[in-house]
Amino acid sequence: MRKGFSLFCWNIHSCVGRDGRCDPDRVRHALGSVDFDVFCLQEVGWQLHRGTRNFDQFKHLADEIKGHQYQSLTKTRGAHFGNLIISRYPLAATQTVKLGRRWGVPRCLQMADAVLERKRITVMNTHLGLDPLERLKQMKRIAEFVRADPNQPRVLCGDFNTLRNGVAIKDLGSLFEYRSSSRTFPARRPALQLDRIFATGLGNCVEEGILRDSRFREASDHLPVFASFRTV
């Protein structure tokens, strides 16, 4: 029986690595080399000229981890693109909330309950927009869901595209007991805290960090961030 709760968060950049090649197998093997309870991925699939058209990255990666999965997908003429949650625990109450856009691809918030033996943990996975005003509205929208049920154990993670610790991201983070602060972008020499994990009601964080080795550094322009909690 698995003890505790661990989460891995990674923007895989449509499986396009630092060398400019789209290599889903490289990402798949990297994911298969680590063991976490929940994997939250962003930028899965192809869009415009990035990635390989008509190749199902969602299925390709889910086949490697072999857990319960939930896809949130944007389908347009120029994109088959979105976020993916894969969980060792069963998933319930899945929901995708549209966060809107000012330009670029539509953004969303994935929500799903990971059903542990003694509790449910709401997993929230997102990828926010590039425009500052767009991000502000999106973070306020996410905060509404957190405030609506403040006692629910939950984890919020994703690519927040926030270049610094501004007021909006601090306000959102204040709703959580745990806040990661690792620099994850760009993968070669990370300087920016774009990818974050927030958690509350999960107990003490016993391990946290980013994965810097070549398996991940070469496979995407982001490094993955992770956290493990002593949940009982």
Sequence and secondary structure as in RCSB ss.txt:
>XXXX:A:sequence
MRKGFSLFCWNIHSCVGRDGRCDPDRVRHALGSVDFDVFCLQEVGWQLHRGTRNFDQFKHLADEIKGHQYQSLTK
TRGAHFGNLIISRYPLAATQTVKLGRRWGVPRCLQMADAVLERKRITVMNTHLGLDPLERLKQMKRIAEFVRADP
NQPRVLCGDFNTLRNGVAIKDLGSLFEYRSSSRTFPARRPALQLDRIFATGLGNCVEEGILRDSRFREASDHLPV
FASFRTV
>XXXX:A:secstr
   SEEEEEEE GGGB TTS B HHHHHHHHHTS  SEEEEEEEEEETTBS TT  HHHHHHHHH SEEEEEEEE
ETTEEEEEEEEESS EEEEEEEEEE SSSS EEEEEEEEE SS EEEEEEEE  SSHHHHHHHHHHHHHHHHHST
TS EEEEEE   SS  HHHHHHHTTSSEE     BSSSS  B  EEEEEESS  EEEEEE  SHHHHTT SS  E
EEEE   
